[in-house]
Amino acid sequence: MAYDYYASGAEDQWTLQENRNAFSRILFRPRILIDVSKIDMTTTVLGFKISMPIMLAPTAFQKMAHPEGEYATARAASAAGTIMTLSSWATSSVEEVASTGPGIRFFQLYVYRDRNVVAQLVRRAERAGFKAIALTVDTPRLGRRESDIKNRFTLPPFLTLKNFEGLDLGKMDKADDSGLASYVAGQIDRTLSWKDVKWLQTITSLPILVKGVLTAEDARIAVQAGAAGIIVSNHGARQLDYVPATIMALEEVVKAAQGRVPVFLDGGVRRGTDVFKALALGASGIFIGRPVVFSLAAEGEAGVRKVLSMLREEFELTMALSGCRSLKEITRQHIMTDWDSPRALPAPRL
């Protein structure tokens, strides 16, 4: 049940496969004979300096994967010098994650029908030192995840949604289909709209990232609504099937944002080559979800540290072999995609 929950996508799982397959249709145009003895992968996200443009996406119920759950993930992210995003539906609370030590952490927010619950949660995240809110906007209802329906998914009895424990919302009841789908239907606000982004800005001074944007139209509205950044995400292909892979939607969103806010990519990244491709298409950084959960299940904190160091090393190698010494040297000219029209190539410069 736990494996199926992490691994599966919505309905036919076409987008789940496409999130990976789309990366394979992007090829490199490496530049040679460039001194790549020094490579700088550092970057800043919302003003915070991190060691590499690889960050941790919010994933729920991490103690289903490993007893230390979000504690282990938080320590591994901090050790790697990067950002962890904690899910609203974590099995450790914002205060517990903060207690693991220093680190830059963002908080992913689902908007509940009871706005007092939301305001309380946001204030707790602020007090616990979280630096930004990642507002998930693609989940007015839960996608049809047929594995969870078949398994009648519910949280194991020894786990609760820690952030909601004191609010009597921490338990998930068994249901005839997915317990999570029933929980979402009962608690999550389907009326969520752009005016709620404005409302959030009245209750917190934290920057708000809008997570779940796939179109230029919504990217433009997000910028107008005062979002501090956009996360191009299809929720790990767990919501609406047959939406494009996030790497396919990325360039459209980047162009619409016109550099006014950073755009990040979430979904399908499994290698350092994928990170490079996302940055070449205009992403300011990427978030990984399933690689964290599976490495956590395999080896706890050591596993998460290992997956971050593997991605880091692969990304550094890709930069070196493409002739890029810093992130700003990674350009659209370093890749070719199957949707490119034939173009006049720039004259070579020595």
N, C-alpha and C positions, 0 to 999 in steps of 0.2 A: 504493500500500500504506500509506504513512504517513498520507495524508489519510483513508483509510477507517478506519484504526486510531483516529484522534482523533474522527472524525465519527459513527461508527456506534454502535448500541446492540445489545441482545440480541434474538435471534429475530425476532419480527414488528415490533419497534421501536415498539410501541404506547406503552410508557411513555416512550420517547424523545420522541415527539410530545406526549404528555400533560404532560410536565415543563414544556413551554412553554404548551400550550393552557390548562392549568388557571389560569395567571395571568390569562388573558383573561376568565375568568368572575368575576373580582373587580373590583368597581367602587368608585370613590371617593365619599365624602360630604364634599366640601370645606367648610371653614368660612371665612367671609369677614370682611372689615373687622377684621383683626387686624394689628397692627404687625409686619411681618416684615422690617424693615430689617436686623435682625441674626439670622443663623441659625447655630446651633452644632451641628455634626455630630460633634463629638468623642465618644469613648466609651472605656471601659476593658474589656479582655478579659483575664480571669485576672490582673487587677491592672496590666496594661500599657496605657498610654494610647496610643490610635491616633487618626488624623485623621478617620476615618469608619468606619461599621460594615460596610465592604466589604473582604474579605480574599481571599487567593489560596489556592485549594484545591490539594491535591497532584495533579499530573498527571505521568505517567511519561514518560521518553524525550524530554525537551524538545529535545535536540540533533538529533532527527529533524526538528524544525520549523525550527531555526535553528542555525548553528554555535556561537553563544554560549550557547544553551540556558538552563540554570538560572542561569548567571552574570547574563545580561541580566535575567531575571525577578527575581532577588534585588535587583539594583540599582534596578530600576523600583519594586518594592514599598517599598524603603527610602526612595526619593525621594518616594513618595506618603505616607509616614508610616503605612504599614499592615503587616500581618503576611503573610509568605509561609510556606506549608507545603511542605516539601520531601518528595517521594515517596521511599520506600525504593528504588524502581526508577528513580531519577534517573540521568542520564548525566553528572552531576557529583557528587562526593562531599560529605559534610557538611563536611569540612575545606575543600574548594575553595569551596563556597558561603560559608562563614564568612570566607574570605579576600577576598571582594568588599567588605568594609567593614561598618560597624555596621548593625543592623537587628534587628527582633524576628522570630524565625523559630521555627516549630514543625516537628516531624519526624513524618511519617506512617510508621507501622510495620506491616509484614506479619510475622506470626509464622511463622518457619521451623521445620521439624521439629527441627533441631539448635538447642537452646536456648542453647548457647554462642555461636552466631552472633548470636542476638537480643540476648543480654546485652552482647556486644562492641559491637554496633551502637548500642545505647542509650547505653552509656558514651561512645562516640565522639561521639554527638550532644550529650550533656551537656558534654563537654570543649570542643566546638566552639561552645558558647554557645547552643544551642537551648533554648527556654524551656518547651516542652510536648511531649507525645507524643500524636499523633492515631492511636489504634489502630483500624485498619480491621477491622470484625467481620462483614462481609457476604460474605466471599470464601473460604469453606472449599474451594470449587472455583471455577474461572473460569466466568463466564456464557458461554452459547453465542453468540458474536459471529460471525455467518455470513460477514461480509465478511473477517474475519481468517482464517477457515477456507478460504474461496475463494482468498484471496491467499497462503495458507500463510505467514502473517505471521511474520517473525523480525526481530530487530534488524539494521540494516545492519552490514556487517562492520567498519566503522571505529568502531563504538560498543560500549560495554560498560555493564553495570550497575555503575557506579563504586563504589558502597558495598560491593560484594561481590567486587571484583577480587582482593584479597589472600586471599580465602577459597575461591578456585577455583569461585565461583558466579556470576561476572560474565558468563559467556557463555551465549547461548541457542542451543540446537541447532535445526537445521532439522527439521521434522516433516511428516508427511503432511497434517496439518491445521494448526492454529495452533501455532506454536512457543512462544508465550507460554502457551497452555493446557497444553502438555506440560510446560513449565518449572514452572508452578504445581502441576500434578499430582505432580511429582517432589519439590518443595521445601516447599510450604506445608503447615502442620500442620492437618489436617482435624479433629483432636481438640480444637481451640481451644474453650474454654468460659469461663464466668464466673469460674471459679477462677483462670484465667490473668490476669485483670485484677488479682486479689489478688497473684499471683506477680510481675507487673510492678511492683506497688507495693513489693515487697521488694527489687527491684534498682535502683530509681531513686526519687529524691525529686521528680522532675518531675511536674507535674499531668498526669493522663491524660484525654483527651477520647475518648469512645466514638463512633466514626464509622460510621454505617450503621443507626441506629435508626429504625424506622418505626411503632412501636406504643406505646400507653400502657403495656402490660404490660412491655415491655423497658425503657422509660424508667424505670419504678419500680425494676426490678432494677438498672439502671445506677447510680441514686442510692444504693441500698443497698450496692452493691459499691464505693462510694467514688469514682466517676468525678467529675472536676472540672467536666465539662461534657458535653453531648450534641450531636452533629452529626446532624441529620435528613438522611439521604442515601440515595439508591438507586443510588449508584455511577455517576452520570451515565446511568442507565437501561441499564447495561452488564451487570447481573447477572441478576436474575429479572425477566422481562417480566411485564406486567400487575400490578405493584405500583403503588400510587397515586403520582401526582406528589408530590414532597416538599412542595410548598406545601399540598397537600391533607392530608398526614399531620401537618403542623406543629402545628396547634392541639391535636390529641389529645395529642401528646407534651408540649407546653408545659403543658397542664392537669395531666398526670400528674406532671410534675417539680415542680409547686407552688412554683416560685420557689427551690427549694433549690439548683439548679445552673443556669447559663445554658444556653439551647438555641439552637443555630445552624442555619441552613438552607444546604444545598448542593444545587445542581441547578436548571437552567432559568432562572437569572437572566441577563437580557440587557439590561435597562434600569434606570434609576434608579427608575422607577415600580414595578418588581418588588421592589426593595429596600424601598421604603416599605410595600408590601403585606405582605412577610414580617415587618417590624417591627410592623405593626398587628396581626398574628396572634400576636405574642408572641416572635418571634425576637430574640435579643440582637445578631445580626449575621448576615451571609451570606458564603458563600465562592463564588468564581467559578472555573471550570475551563476549559471550552472557549474562552470569550472571551480568556483569557490565551494559550492555545496558538495560536489563529488569528491574534491580533494579533502574537504573537512571530514566526510564520511570515511575516507580511506585512512587518514592519518592525523585527524585533529588539527591543532595549530601548526604542527610541522608540515602537514599536507598543504595548508593554505599558503604558508611561507614558500613552499616548494613551487606551487603553481605560479605564484607571483614572480619568483626568481626565474622560472623557465620562460615565462612570457617576456620578462625584461631582457633576458639574454637573447632570445630569438628576435625581439624588436631591435635591439642594438646591432645584431648581426645584419638584419635587413637594411638598417640605415647605412651601415658601413659598405655593404655590397651594392647599395644604390647610389653611393657617393654623397650621402647627407651627414653633416657633422652636428647639426642642431635641428630642432623640430621646425624652425622657420625655413630651413632649406628643403623640406619635403613639399613638393608642389604637384599640381595636377599633371605636369609634364613627366612625372616619374611613373605614371601608370597608363595603361590603355584599357578601355572597357569595350564590351561588345555593342554598347549603344553610342560609341563615339562616331561622329561623322569624320570622313577623311579630312585631315587638317594640314595646313601648311606648317611645317615644323620650323622652329626658330633656327636661325643661322648659328652654327657652333661658335663658341667663344673660347679662346684659350685662357 
